[in-house]
Amino acid sequence: MTKRRCRKGDKVEWDSHGSTAKGTVEEKITSDTEAAGRTVRASEQDPQYRVRSEKSDRDAVHKPDALRPRDD
């Protein structure tokens, strides 16, 4: 399965607590770090993305397969 690639500024959506959240990609994370209030395990081969929620204006971190491009 091909991993999705996101770039800073991309508008995306993801499943969150039974609904769909929308936001913007803020950063590609490629090494272990602290983000969105937790430890994020990531590498060049297994990156994660920090996204900013439009509804809450808070950060979340997701693997590429959890994010979908938005049509709007």
Buried (B, 14 or more C-beta within 10 A) or exposed (E): EEEBEBEEEBBBBBEBEEEEBBBBBBBBBEEEBEBBEEEBEBEEEEBBBBBBBEEEEEBBBBBBEBBEEEEE
